[in-house]
Amino acid sequence: MLPQKKIKVGGILHTKGLCLVGVMSAPDRPGLAAAVFEALGNAQLNAQFIVQSIDLNNNSHIQFCVAREDVVQTLKLLEPIAQRLGAQKVVCYPSVALVAVFGPDFRERPGIAGMAFGALAERGINILAVSTSISTISCVIRESDYSKALEGLQKVFELP
C-alpha cells in the first residue's frame, strides 16, 4: 500500500477518565432524549459526547459519556427514567476515552472519516461509538487504547 498524503486538520482533542453510558432499546418517540438530558442537566451532570440511533425494530439507543466520577450518580438517576421510557437496559462501559479530529469544514473535505477510522483499525482499536459534526469526528474507545489511538491519528493527519 502506498503511503497517503496527510490531510491537514485543526487538531486532535482527547479526553480520558470517562464512562460510556447507554439507555438502550427504548420505543422511539419524541421526548426520549429530552427526558435523559434534562434530568442530567438538572443534576448538574455533563454529557461530553452524545449519539442516538434507531434500530430496525424502531427502538432508540442513546449513548453518552460522563466523567468517571459522575457515573454512580448518573446510573442511579437513569434507572427510573429508563424504566419510565420503556428502555430494555441501561449499559455502562466504565473506562473509556474520547478522541476527536477537528478542522474547518469537513463536509467539503472527503476522506477524513475513513483516514481516522483506518488509523484506529490499523492498531486494532475498536470504536465503541462515533459522533460527527460539520467540523469534528469523535470516537469513543477503550481507555487502554488511548495512547495507540493518539499515535495513529497523529501519523495520518497533519497537525498545526
N, C-alpha and C positions, 0 to 999 in steps of 0.2 A: 504494500500500500504506500502510495506517495504521500509525503508529509503535506498537510494542508496549510495554507496561509492562515495565520492567526487573524481573527476578527477583532477589531478594536471595540472595547466596551468601556463603560464608565467606571466599572469596578465590580468587586465581589463583596457582598455582605455576608456575614456569617455569625451565627449565634449558637452557643452550646447551653446545656442546662435546661432543656425543655422537655415537656411531655406532650405527646400527640394524643388527644382525646377525641373520641368519636361517638356521636349519637347516631346509631345505625338502624336502618330498616324501619323508619317511621313512615306511615302512609303519607304520601306527598300532598300537601295542601298549603295555601297561603298562611303565613304566620309562624311556620316552624322555626326558621332562622331567627325571627324576632323574639320568640319565646326564649330561645337559648341565649342569645347575646344581650337581650335586655336584662335577663337575670344575672349574667356575668357582670355587666356594667354596673348594675345596682349594688353588687357585692364588691365593687372596685377591683374586679379581676380582669386582666387584659389578655385578649387573644392576639397573638403575634402573627398568626397565619390562619387563614380560613379557606376551606374548599368545601363545596357542596355539589352533590351529583344525584341523579335519579336513575335507578336501575330499570331493567326491563319489566319488573313487576310493579312499577310506579311507586317504589319506596325511595325515600330520601335518605341520604347519608351525609351528615355534617361532621367534618373533622376540623380540628383547630389545635394550635399549640398554645400552651400556657407555661409559665415559668415552673420549674420543678417544685419549688417551694409552695406553689399555689395548687398543686394537683389534688391534695386531700380535700381541701375546701371546695374545689371545682367539682370533683366527683360527688361529694355529699350534696352539693347544690343541684347537680344534674339529675340524680336518681328520680326524684319526684316529677321533675319536668319531663324526663324521658318517658316515664310511666303514663303521664297525662297525654303525651303526644302519641302514644301507642308504639314507641320505639321497641324493637326486639332486644336491643342490647346497648349498653354503654361500654366502650372499649378504651383501653389506655395502653399506650406504648411508653414506658416510663423513662427512657433515656434516649432522647433524640436530639438532633441538631438541625439547624436550618442553614442552607447555603443558597445564595441567590446571586445571579448575574444581572447587572443593571446597565442601562445605557440609553442613549437617545433613540427614540422611535424604532423599536424592534419590529414593529409591524411592516416597516419598509425595508427590512434587512433580513432576507431569508437565510436559514441555516443555523441560526444561533441556538435554537432549542435542540436541534439534532447534535450540534457540537457539544453542548452542555451534557445532554443525556449520554452521549457516546463516551465522553471523558469519564463519567461516573461508571458506566458499564465496563469500560476497559479495565477498571480497577476492582471489578467485582462488587460494586456498591449497588445495593437495591434501593430504589426510590420508593418510599412509603406513601408519599403524597406530593402532588405538583399543583402549583397555582401560578398563573401568569397574569400580566397586565400589558399595556402597550409598551412599557419600558423595563419590565422585570420578569425573570423566570426564577421561581422559588421552589426548592426541593427539600422535603423533609427526609432525612436519612438517619440511620442509627448513629448515635454519638461516637461509637467505636470506629466509625468510618470517616470521621470529621477531618483528620489531617490528610488522609488519602484523597478525599474529595477536593480539598483546597488545592493540593498539589496538582491534581488532574485538571481542574478548571484553570489554574494559572498557566498550565502548559499549553492549553489550546486558545486562550484569549489574550489579546494584547491589552495590558492594563496601563492606566495613566502613570 
